[in-house]
Amino acid sequence: MTQVIVWSKDGCSYCEEVKTYLKQKQIDYRVVDVTNNDTYRDILEIKYGIRYVPVVEIGQENSYVGVTELGIEHLEKALKVTQEVNG
């Protein structure tokens, strides 16, 4: 089963835009809140070379795709590719 993880922080309008989009599409997701948690930002830096949010991870088991670009169009594209791959 495909999982969606949204790395987010308080007061982030782009983060809210992503979560609103996922809710409208009825896509379940889990939030990792990086507000006041530099350890989580360190993880983002190790995984993707960035410390900003939102980052959306889409995948299953041990295989995830990270969406780091701002804009819903990037999220839509990644969701579509993931659906095609996972059937």
Secondary structure as the mmCIF struct_conf table of DSSP 4:
data_model
#
loop_
_struct_conf.conf_type_id
_struct_conf.id
_struct_conf.beg_label_comp_id
_struct_conf.beg_label_asym_id
_struct_conf.beg_label_seq_id
_struct_conf.end_label_comp_id
_struct_conf.end_label_asym_id
_struct_conf.end_label_seq_id
STRN STRN1 GLN A 3 SER A 8
TURN_TY1_P TURN_TY1_P1 ASP A 10 GLY A 11
HELX_RH_AL_P HELX_RH_AL_P1 SER A 13 GLN A 24
TURN_TY1_P TURN_TY1_P2 LYS A 25 GLN A 26
STRN STRN2 ARG A 30 ASP A 33
TURN_TY1_P TURN_TY1_P3 THR A 35 ASN A 36
HELX_RH_AL_P HELX_RH_AL_P2 ASP A 38 TYR A 48
BEND BEND1 GLY A 49 GLY A 49
BEND BEND2 VAL A 53 VAL A 53
STRN STRN3 VAL A 55 GLN A 60
TURN_TY1_P TURN_TY1_P4 GLU A 61 ASN A 62
STRN STRN4 SER A 63 VAL A 67
BEND BEND3 GLU A 69 GLY A 71
HELX_RH_AL_P HELX_RH_AL_P3 ILE A 72 ASN A 86
#
